[in-house]
Amino acid sequence: MTTEHAAEPATGRGAHRAARRRLWRNRDFMLLWSGQTVSALGSRVSATAVPLLVLAMTGSPAVAGIIGFLGALPHLLVQLPAGVLVDRWDRWRTMLICDIGRLAAVASVPIAWWLGWLSITQVAVVAFVEASLYVFFHLAEGAALPRIVGTAELPAALAQNEAKTRGATLAGMPLGGLLFGLDRALPFVADAISYALSTVALLLMRRRDLAGPRPEAPASMWREAVAGVRWLVGQPLLRAAVLLVAGSNLIFQAVTLTVIVLAAQRGASPAMIGLVLGCWGIGGLLGAFVAPWLQPVLPPKVVVIGVHWVWAALLPLLLVPREPLLLGMVGAAAAFVGPLWNVVMGTYMLTLTPNHLLGRVRSVSSLVTWGAIPFGSLIGGLLLEAYGPAATVWSLAGLMLALAIAAVASPSVRHAPPLHS
């Protein structure tokens, strides 16, 4: 350790800067992070294009909501078996196979479009396959992270991953709208290229033994999955946080479709809609930079309660602006607090969970939190079709207010202990 590092305090700004320097010198983390930054950018480009493509092909918000539901359904169906298998399988090899599979699935869309064969059925199937492989990749990546970086670097690594995700949203959504305006196949070409680059980054990694030691012999998939459920249920704060995240994910999935419809009603072009959604990335990216500084000083209970009240106050403001771009400003404010939640609770989960259970515990968490997303797409589409965007916004704002009240009322949240490193 250099003198400069030794002189820095163990907590606060100096510790965060030291952790970031160690991350930037960690070759395998930077390869994984860089590859996933490109991949996340491509995914946001195509994710922006999918509802625009479905609306262009059918003209129906309800069909767009159904496609969104089918595309998010693997988060509900695949999580538990994926968690068990990720704890059994080689995690690096799992990530590699998933990237290759996603490349093939996404590349089929522009090929079919240019040949005149593209159908809504194919769009739905590709969305389902890509999301299924994402579930495996996401669980494998998260379970591998503590093996790639040290415990002290986990908050900084999670914050850097947040910056990756938010930056991809910032750039990917406007780019997705712009490319869709040029040619409806181009967003999917960009996504396929991103998966190819991510595959190359994985192949360049040196450390590939990313699975932790397993103290028990493999049992049936059901018994192994139940072990992950029992561990998570036994953690009061994590249990409450997972349920709250599930509710907010459902709401924001519906909010995204609602913002698209609102912006279109106010005369926004596909490129402008992408820019509106990209504003959420600006807020999230700024939040990702701030989160590591706040993580050591804000108790988890303050984050869990405060974030939901901020969201409950912001959602009704979506109905105020008449200019489409101002919708993005409201979204940016909502997205600003999201990374703080993810860094604080992500550090909590990765630090407390035994390595041999990481895949399963994260799969149980994701089953609940991500499993709510398809219902957000479905509910949002049906509400928009039946009642219009104004009533939909008020309904979603009411649901978020109920979550904020539930966070305050939960003893597990109010009495949550801080995480001591």
LOLUMDREN-370904 format. One record per residue (C-alpha): residue number from 1; x, y, z. Coordinates in Angstrom, 3 decimals. Each point is the difference from the previous one (the first is absolute). Layout:
DRENMI   k        u        v        w
DRENMI NUM        X        Y        Z
...
//
This chain:
DRENMI   k        u        v        w
DRENMI   1    0.000    0.000    0.000
DRENMI   2    1.368    3.433   -0.888
DRENMI   3    0.413    2.808    2.494
DRENMI   4   -2.798    1.919   -1.689
DRENMI   5   -2.424   -2.854    0.562
DRENMI   6    1.109   -0.556    3.579
DRENMI   7   -0.584    3.658    0.855
DRENMI   8   -3.616   -0.096   -1.023
DRENMI   9   -2.664   -0.684    2.620
DRENMI  10   -1.655   -3.403    0.061
DRENMI  11   -3.426    1.481   -0.595
DRENMI  12   -1.466    2.883   -1.943
DRENMI  13    1.346    1.712   -3.074
DRENMI  14    3.566   -1.326    0.269
DRENMI  15   -1.119   -3.627    0.262
DRENMI  16   -2.319    0.430   -2.960
DRENMI  17    2.751    1.493   -2.151
DRENMI  18    2.405   -2.777    0.969
DRENMI  19   -2.602   -2.647   -0.863
DRENMI  20   -0.629    1.598   -3.389
DRENMI  21    3.733    0.023   -0.762
DRENMI  22    0.214   -3.694    0.841
DRENMI  23   -2.964   -0.690   -2.272
DRENMI  24    1.587    1.843   -2.925
DRENMI  25    3.114   -2.158    0.428
DRENMI  26   -2.073   -3.205    0.112
DRENMI  27    0.330   -1.277   -3.588
DRENMI  28   -2.763   -2.592    0.161
DRENMI  29   -2.503    2.352    1.613
DRENMI  30    0.704    2.683   -2.581
DRENMI  31   -0.392   -2.499   -2.856
DRENMI  32   -3.292   -1.273    1.394
DRENMI  33   -1.205    3.532    0.748
DRENMI  34    1.015    1.354   -3.417
DRENMI  35   -1.624   -2.874   -1.855
DRENMI  36   -3.200    0.383    1.983
DRENMI  37    0.013    3.765   -0.508
DRENMI  38   -0.089   -0.558   -3.755
DRENMI  39   -2.579   -2.774    0.399
DRENMI  40   -2.208    2.125    2.244
DRENMI  41    0.145    2.815   -2.548
DRENMI  42   -1.132   -2.359   -2.752
DRENMI  43   -2.763   -1.403    2.189
DRENMI  44   -1.375    3.468    0.737
DRENMI  45    0.084    0.826   -3.714
DRENMI  46   -2.088   -3.053   -0.888
DRENMI  47   -2.234    0.310    3.075
DRENMI  48   -0.954    3.500   -1.137
DRENMI  49   -0.732   -1.311   -3.478
DRENMI  50   -2.190   -2.964    0.984
DRENMI  51   -3.119    1.931    1.130
DRENMI  52    0.465    2.434   -2.896
DRENMI  53    0.224   -2.943   -2.416
DRENMI  54   -3.075   -1.702    1.460
DRENMI  55   -2.000    3.244   -0.043
DRENMI  56    1.062    0.581   -3.616
DRENMI  57   -0.998   -3.545   -0.993
DRENMI  58   -3.302   -0.164    1.910
DRENMI  59   -0.945    3.495    1.223
DRENMI  60   -1.125   -1.506    3.322
DRENMI  61    1.384    0.939    3.449
DRENMI  62   -1.597   -3.186    1.347
DRENMI  63    2.018   -2.160   -2.417
DRENMI  64    3.133    1.949    0.952
DRENMI  65   -0.786   -0.744    3.640
DRENMI  66   -0.504   -3.709   -0.752
DRENMI  67    3.345   -0.173   -1.846
DRENMI  68    1.631    1.721    2.963
DRENMI  69   -1.655   -2.550    2.284
DRENMI  70    1.305   -2.937   -2.054
DRENMI  71    3.465    1.554   -0.183
DRENMI  72    0.143    0.378    3.766
DRENMI  73   -1.674   -3.327    0.833
DRENMI  74    3.327   -1.918    0.322
DRENMI  75    0.765    2.112    3.055
DRENMI  76   -2.946   -1.784    1.580
DRENMI  77    0.374   -3.496   -1.478
DRENMI  78    3.771   -0.531   -0.265
DRENMI  79    1.441    1.583    3.154
DRENMI  80   -0.116   -2.906    2.475
DRENMI  81    1.355   -2.755   -2.271
DRENMI  82    2.573    2.459   -1.375
DRENMI  83    1.220    0.787    3.518
DRENMI  84    0.515   -3.672    0.802
DRENMI  85    1.793   -0.662   -3.277
DRENMI  86    2.232    3.074    0.293
DRENMI  87    1.197   -1.286    3.381
DRENMI  88    0.734   -3.370   -1.634
DRENMI  89    1.494    1.135   -3.298
DRENMI  90    3.166    1.813   -0.983
DRENMI  91   -1.038    3.654    0.285
DRENMI  92    2.385    1.338   -2.638
DRENMI  93   -1.104   -2.618   -2.533
DRENMI  94   -3.638    0.761    0.807
DRENMI  95    0.517    3.679   -0.798
DRENMI  96    1.766   -0.841   -3.254
DRENMI  97   -2.734   -2.339   -1.247
DRENMI  98   -2.686    2.519    0.935
DRENMI  99    1.661    2.784   -1.998
DRENMI 100    0.365   -2.218   -3.067
DRENMI 101   -3.643   -1.059    0.276
DRENMI 102   -1.224    3.576    0.340
DRENMI 103    2.061    1.006   -3.014
DRENMI 104   -1.707   -2.659   -2.131
DRENMI 105   -3.501    0.863    1.248
DRENMI 106    0.265    3.760   -0.544
DRENMI 107    1.697   -0.350   -3.393
DRENMI 108   -3.026   -1.929   -1.285
DRENMI 109   -2.186    3.130    0.204
DRENMI 110    1.760    2.190   -2.612
DRENMI 111    0.523   -3.023   -2.254
DRENMI 112   -3.732   -0.784    0.061
DRENMI 113   -0.884    3.677   -0.454
DRENMI 114    2.152    0.424   -3.091
DRENMI 115   -1.387   -3.240   -1.457
DRENMI 116   -3.569    1.120    0.695
DRENMI 117   -0.700   -2.887    2.391
DRENMI 118   -0.140    1.794    3.351
DRENMI 119   -3.148   -0.665    2.030
DRENMI 120   -1.271    0.954    3.438
DRENMI 121    0.433   -3.632    0.997
DRENMI 122    3.708    0.098   -0.805
DRENMI 123    0.439    3.260    1.900
DRENMI 124   -1.640   -1.614    3.029
DRENMI 125    2.107   -3.174   -0.244
DRENMI 126    3.247    1.953   -0.336
DRENMI 127   -0.928    2.161    2.973
DRENMI 128   -0.735   -3.116    2.077
DRENMI 129    3.239   -1.781   -0.976
DRENMI 130    2.175    3.071    0.535
DRENMI 131   -1.524    0.648    3.427
DRENMI 132    0.449   -3.660    1.009
DRENMI 133    3.696    0.121   -0.841
DRENMI 134    0.308    3.346    1.766
DRENMI 135   -1.301   -1.615    3.202
DRENMI 136    2.782   -2.619   -0.105
DRENMI 137    2.643    2.595   -0.868
DRENMI 138   -1.128    2.461    2.683
DRENMI 139    0.038   -2.654    2.738
DRENMI 140    3.370   -1.369   -1.105
DRENMI 141    1.553    3.477   -0.189
DRENMI 142   -1.257    1.008    3.442
DRENMI 143    1.106   -3.261    1.594
DRENMI 144    3.435    0.337   -1.605
DRENMI 145    0.560    3.615    1.054
DRENMI 146    1.240   -0.689    3.562
DRENMI 147    2.577   -2.394   -1.523
DRENMI 148    1.205    2.651   -2.450
DRENMI 149    0.251    2.887    2.474
DRENMI 150    0.680    0.131    3.729
DRENMI 151   -2.626    0.652    2.662
DRENMI 152    1.286    3.530    0.531
DRENMI 153   -0.473    0.768   -3.691
DRENMI 154   -3.570   -1.333   -0.232
DRENMI 155   -1.776    3.360    0.568
DRENMI 156    2.228    1.700   -2.586
DRENMI 157   -0.499   -2.882   -2.461
DRENMI 158   -3.771    0.131    0.447
DRENMI 159    0.051    3.773   -0.445
DRENMI 160    2.042   -0.378   -3.165
DRENMI 161   -2.526   -2.552   -1.257
DRENMI 162   -2.753    2.487    0.788
DRENMI 163    1.824    2.643   -2.021
DRENMI 164    0.248   -2.520   -2.847
DRENMI 165   -3.729   -0.691    0.085
DRENMI 166   -1.033    3.626    0.329
DRENMI 167    2.453    1.169   -2.629
DRENMI 168   -1.337   -2.638   -2.367
DRENMI 169   -3.517    1.289    0.615
DRENMI 170    1.149    3.572   -0.582
DRENMI 171    1.639   -0.767   -3.324
DRENMI 172   -1.924   -3.069   -1.094
DRENMI 173   -3.549    1.291    0.078
DRENMI 174    0.577    3.083   -2.180
DRENMI 175    2.206   -2.085   -2.288
DRENMI 176   -2.696   -2.661   -0.215
DRENMI 177   -2.593    2.565   -1.049
DRENMI 178    2.379    1.569   -2.514
DRENMI 179    0.992   -3.337   -1.578
DRENMI 180   -3.629   -1.109   -0.127
DRENMI 181   -0.855    3.172   -1.876
DRENMI 182    2.686   -0.800   -2.584
DRENMI 183   -0.839   -3.674   -0.431
DRENMI 184   -2.105   -2.204    2.258
DRENMI 185    2.624   -2.751   -0.092
DRENMI 186    2.992    2.129    1.019
DRENMI 187   -0.562   -0.052    3.797
DRENMI 188    0.123   -3.796   -0.067
DRENMI 189    3.151   -0.009   -2.138
DRENMI 190    1.635    2.238    2.618
DRENMI 191   -1.080   -2.343    2.804
DRENMI 192    1.378   -3.057   -1.818
DRENMI 193    3.359    1.745   -0.477
DRENMI 194    0.066    0.860    3.714
DRENMI 195   -0.394   -3.668    0.932
DRENMI 196    2.856   -0.913   -2.324
DRENMI 197    2.283    2.519    1.741
DRENMI 198   -1.078   -1.208    3.429
DRENMI 199    0.871   -3.564   -1.027
DRENMI 200    3.499    1.120   -0.991
DRENMI 201    0.476    1.707    3.381
DRENMI 202   -0.935   -3.205    1.833
DRENMI 203    2.472   -1.998   -2.091
DRENMI 204    2.783    2.402    1.001
DRENMI 205   -0.540   -0.499    3.738
DRENMI 206    2.790   -1.871    1.781
DRENMI 207   -1.807   -1.206    3.126
DRENMI 208   -2.790   -2.403   -0.846
DRENMI 209   -0.313   -1.993    3.245
DRENMI 210   -2.804    2.195    1.279
DRENMI 211   -2.079   -2.513    1.963
DRENMI 212    0.314   -0.149    3.766
DRENMI 213    0.527   -3.153    2.056
DRENMI 214   -3.130   -2.075    0.553
DRENMI 215   -0.163   -1.481    3.498
DRENMI 216   -2.791   -2.430   -0.805
DRENMI 217   -0.390   -2.611   -2.703
DRENMI 218   -2.450    0.914   -2.753
DRENMI 219   -3.569   -0.895    0.939
DRENMI 220   -3.150    0.178   -2.070
DRENMI 221   -0.633    3.334   -1.722
DRENMI 222   -3.075    0.518    2.157
DRENMI 223    1.886   -0.496    3.283
DRENMI 224    2.826    2.274   -1.137
DRENMI 225   -2.472    2.703   -1.022
DRENMI 226   -1.786   -0.289    3.351
DRENMI 227    3.344    0.551    1.771
DRENMI 228    0.299    3.378   -1.735
DRENMI 229   -3.595    0.886    0.881
DRENMI 230    0.490   -0.877    3.669
DRENMI 231    3.173    2.036    0.304
DRENMI 232   -1.563    3.099   -1.533
DRENMI 233   -3.222   -0.293    2.004
DRENMI 234    2.140   -0.119    3.143
DRENMI 235    1.450    3.469   -0.713
DRENMI 236   -2.688    2.522    1.113
DRENMI 237    1.262    3.097   -1.813
DRENMI 238    0.836   -1.806   -3.231
DRENMI 239   -3.385   -1.722    0.079
DRENMI 240   -1.840    3.305    0.332
DRENMI 241    2.216    1.722   -2.570
DRENMI 242   -0.635   -2.702   -2.599
DRENMI 243   -3.773    0.411    0.335
DRENMI 244    0.253    3.791   -0.273
DRENMI 245    2.227   -0.226   -3.072
DRENMI 246   -2.496   -2.348   -1.627
DRENMI 247   -2.738    2.587    0.407
DRENMI 248    2.108    2.883   -1.296
DRENMI 249    1.232   -2.066   -2.984
DRENMI 250   -3.590   -0.783   -0.977
DRENMI 251   -0.913    3.663    0.216
DRENMI 252    2.971    1.332   -1.952
DRENMI 253   -0.411   -2.573   -2.763
DRENMI 254   -3.513    1.360   -0.504
DRENMI 255    1.310    3.566    0.321
DRENMI 256    2.450   -0.543   -2.888
DRENMI 257   -2.765   -1.017   -2.406
DRENMI 258   -2.162    2.849    1.310
DRENMI 259    2.744    2.560   -0.666
DRENMI 260    0.377   -1.311   -3.567
DRENMI 261   -3.744    0.415   -0.606
DRENMI 262   -0.075    3.434    1.672
DRENMI 263    2.942    1.226   -2.058
DRENMI 264   -1.545   -1.329   -3.217
DRENMI 265   -3.290    1.740    0.793
DRENMI 266    1.901    3.256    0.425
DRENMI 267    1.516   -0.282   -3.457
DRENMI 268    3.388   -1.542    0.775
DRENMI 269    1.861   -1.799   -2.803
DRENMI 270    1.675   -3.384    0.633
DRENMI 271    3.327    1.806    0.479
DRENMI 272   -1.583    2.400    2.492
DRENMI 273   -1.599   -2.893    1.891
DRENMI 274    3.435   -1.589    0.251
DRENMI 275    1.386    3.283    1.310
DRENMI 276   -2.793    0.251    2.568
DRENMI 277    0.779   -3.476    1.291
DRENMI 278    3.713    0.741   -0.147
DRENMI 279   -0.489    2.800    2.522
DRENMI 280   -0.687   -2.714    2.553
DRENMI 281    3.549   -1.138   -0.671
DRENMI 282    1.341    3.458    0.835
DRENMI 283   -1.599   -0.092    3.427
DRENMI 284    1.095   -3.564    0.585
DRENMI 285    3.569    0.700   -1.078
DRENMI 286    0.264    2.946    2.378
DRENMI 287   -1.476   -2.145    2.750
DRENMI 288    2.570   -2.710   -0.696
DRENMI 289    2.815    2.498    0.585
DRENMI 290   -1.515    1.202    3.269
DRENMI 291   -1.030   -3.403    1.389
DRENMI 292    3.489   -1.221    1.093
DRENMI 293    0.485    3.146    2.085
DRENMI 294   -3.365   -0.384    1.724
DRENMI 295    0.070   -3.783    0.440
DRENMI 296    2.318    0.017    3.071
DRENMI 297   -1.969    2.716    1.823
DRENMI 298   -3.666   -0.780   -0.728
DRENMI 299   -1.533   -2.918    1.937
DRENMI 300   -1.888   -2.470   -2.195
DRENMI 301   -3.320    0.871    1.628
DRENMI 302    0.379    3.664   -0.982
DRENMI 303    0.631   -0.992   -3.610
DRENMI 304   -2.880   -2.497   -0.169
DRENMI 305   -2.536    2.456    1.419
DRENMI 306    1.272    3.190   -1.611
DRENMI 307    0.262   -1.276   -3.573
DRENMI 308   -3.643   -1.094   -0.100
DRENMI 309   -1.268    3.336    1.286
DRENMI 310    2.019    1.829   -2.631
DRENMI 311   -1.544   -2.180   -2.712
DRENMI 312   -3.510    0.445    1.394
DRENMI 313    0.410    3.781   -0.140
DRENMI 314    1.418    0.043   -3.546
DRENMI 315   -2.357   -2.265   -1.966
DRENMI 316   -3.010    2.392   -0.097
DRENMI 317    2.292    2.647   -1.525
DRENMI 318    0.029   -1.989   -3.253
DRENMI 319   -3.379    1.578   -0.778
DRENMI 320    1.181    3.589    0.449
DRENMI 321    2.395    0.708   -2.918
DRENMI 322   -1.388    0.501   -3.493
DRENMI 323    3.384   -0.139   -1.730
DRENMI 324    1.101   -3.624   -0.536
DRENMI 325    3.581    0.645    1.083
DRENMI 326   -1.190    1.191    3.415
DRENMI 327   -1.343   -3.490    0.620
DRENMI 328    3.626   -1.075   -0.070
DRENMI 329    0.880    2.508    2.696
DRENMI 330   -2.523   -1.565    2.373
DRENMI 331    1.399   -3.432   -0.863
DRENMI 332    3.552    1.206    0.626
DRENMI 333   -0.933    1.081    3.512
DRENMI 334   -1.618   -3.382    0.680
DRENMI 335    3.000   -1.862   -1.393
DRENMI 336    2.484    2.005    2.099
DRENMI 337   -0.840   -1.835    3.234
DRENMI 338   -0.106   -3.493   -1.519
DRENMI 339    3.778   -0.664    0.032
DRENMI 340    0.203    0.836    3.709
DRENMI 341   -2.535   -2.746    0.688
DRENMI 342    1.835   -2.481   -2.231
DRENMI 343    3.460    0.677    1.437
DRENMI 344   -1.090   -0.089    3.643
DRENMI 345   -2.190   -3.090   -0.263
DRENMI 346    2.295   -1.725   -2.522
DRENMI 347    2.958    0.355    2.365
DRENMI 348   -2.167   -1.274    2.844
DRENMI 349   -1.018   -3.114   -1.937
DRENMI 350    3.383   -0.868   -1.539
DRENMI 351    1.807    0.460    3.319
DRENMI 352   -2.370   -2.065    2.117
DRENMI 353   -0.774   -2.859   -2.409
DRENMI 354    2.339   -3.048    0.073
DRENMI 355    1.739   -0.354   -3.368
DRENMI 356   -1.330   -3.488   -0.674
DRENMI 357   -3.562    1.370    0.381
DRENMI 358    0.444    3.182   -2.020
DRENMI 359   -1.557   -1.298   -3.195
DRENMI 360   -3.016   -1.409    1.790
DRENMI 361   -0.583    2.939    2.336
DRENMI 362    0.295    2.467   -2.852
DRENMI 363   -2.353   -2.149   -2.069
DRENMI 364   -2.626    0.056    2.746
DRENMI 365    0.393    3.758    0.318
DRENMI 366   -0.195    0.450   -3.752
DRENMI 367   -2.979   -2.351   -0.264
DRENMI 368   -1.995    2.372    2.167
DRENMI 369    1.431    3.326   -1.166
DRENMI 370    0.371   -0.698   -3.712
DRENMI 371   -3.008   -2.313   -0.024
DRENMI 372   -2.190    3.024    0.612
DRENMI 373    1.222    1.697   -3.192
DRENMI 374   -2.093   -1.942   -2.535
DRENMI 375   -3.116    0.865    1.961
DRENMI 376    1.024    3.658   -0.135
DRENMI 377    0.095   -0.154   -3.795
DRENMI 378   -3.327   -1.809   -0.136
DRENMI 379   -1.760    2.243    2.518
DRENMI 380    1.414    3.162   -1.559
DRENMI 381   -1.128   -0.995   -3.480
DRENMI 382   -3.504   -0.949    1.147
DRENMI 383   -0.432    3.180    2.071
DRENMI 384    1.173    2.167   -2.890
DRENMI 385   -2.313   -1.751   -2.420
DRENMI 386   -3.037    0.238    2.290
DRENMI 387    0.408    3.317    1.820
DRENMI 388    2.758    2.030   -1.661
DRENMI 389    3.299    1.346    1.347
DRENMI 390   -1.338    2.469    2.602
DRENMI 391   -1.975   -2.609    1.936
DRENMI 392    2.900   -2.412   -0.358
DRENMI 393    2.441    2.464    1.564
DRENMI 394   -2.313    0.641    2.958
DRENMI 395   -0.478   -3.740    0.527
DRENMI 396    3.745   -0.637   -0.022
DRENMI 397    0.665    2.950    2.311
DRENMI 398   -2.549   -1.406    2.461
DRENMI 399    1.743   -3.376   -0.027
DRENMI 400    3.361    1.646    0.668
DRENMI 401   -1.472    1.948    2.932
DRENMI 402   -1.237   -3.292    1.462
DRENMI 403    3.528   -1.419   -0.262
DRENMI 404    1.462    3.045    1.758
DRENMI 405   -2.465   -0.419    2.864
DRENMI 406    0.792   -3.730    0.180
DRENMI 407    3.733    0.782    0.295
DRENMI 408   -0.628    2.270    2.978
DRENMI 409   -2.351   -2.536    1.611
DRENMI 410    2.400   -2.958   -0.319
DRENMI 411    1.816   -0.847    3.279
DRENMI 412    2.687   -1.813   -2.017
DRENMI 413    0.819    3.258   -1.767
DRENMI 414   -0.330    2.353    2.986
DRENMI 415    2.249   -2.147    2.212
DRENMI 416    2.475   -1.136   -2.651
DRENMI 417    3.595   -0.094    1.307
DRENMI 418    2.782    1.732   -1.955
DRENMI 419    2.409   -2.136   -1.971
DRENMI 420    3.381   -0.034    1.720
DRENMI 421    2.977   -0.689   -2.272
//
